[in-house]
Amino acid sequence: MNITISILAEIPEDLHESLKLYLENHPTWDQDRTFSAALSLFLLQNGESDRSTSRIYLNTLFDYAV
C-alpha cells in the first residue's frame, strides 16, 4: 500500500516560473510528479541507497503509479 504525504514548500519565484513553463510544455507531468522525481534523484545522488527510493525515482520518471 502506497501512502502519500503532502508537503508545503516555499521556492524562489524564478524556479516556480520555470516549473510552470515546463509543465505547460509537458502535459504528462504535473507538479507532484516533478517534485517526487526531483526529490528522489537528490536523495539518490547524495547517498541514500535505499531500494524504495530508487523504485520511486524510476516509477516517477517512467510514469508508473507511485
C-alpha positions in Angstrom: 0.0 0.0 0.0 1.5 3.4 -1.0 0.9 6.3 1.3 1.4 9.8 0.1 2.1 12.8 2.2 1.6 16.4 1.2 4.5 18.8 1.6 4.2 22.6 1.6 7.4 24.2 0.4 8.5 27.7 -0.5 10.5 28.0 -3.6 12.0 31.1 -5.4 9.6 32.8 -7.8 12.0 32.2 -10.8 12.0 28.5 -10.1 8.2 28.5 -9.9 8.0 30.3 -13.2 10.4 27.7 -14.8 8.3 24.9 -13.3 5.1 26.4 -14.7 6.6 26.7 -18.2 7.9 23.2 -18.1 4.5 21.8 -17.0 2.7 23.8 -19.8 5.0 22.2 -22.4 4.9 18.6 -20.9 1.3 17.7 -20.2 2.1 14.2 -18.9 4.0 15.8 -16.0 2.4 17.6 -13.0 3.8 19.4 -10.0 3.6 16.3 -7.7 5.3 14.0 -10.2 8.1 16.6 -10.8 8.8 17.1 -7.1 8.8 13.4 -6.5 11.3 12.8 -9.3 13.5 15.7 -8.2 13.5 14.8 -4.5 14.2 11.1 -5.1 17.0 11.9 -7.5 18.5 14.3 -5.0 18.4 11.6 -2.3 20.0 9.0 -4.7 22.8 11.4 -5.7 23.5 12.3 -2.1 24.0 8.9 -0.5 20.5 7.5 0.0 20.9 4.0 -1.4 17.5 2.6 -0.3 15.8 0.4 -2.9 12.5 2.1 -2.3 14.0 5.5 -3.2 15.3 4.0 -6.5 12.0 2.4 -7.2 10.1 5.7 -6.6 12.5 7.6 -8.9 12.2 5.1 -11.7 8.5 4.7 -11.4 8.0 8.5 -11.4 10.4 9.0 -14.3 8.6 6.4 -16.4 5.1 7.4 -15.3 4.2 4.3 -13.4 1.8 4.6 -10.4 3.9 5.6 -7.4 
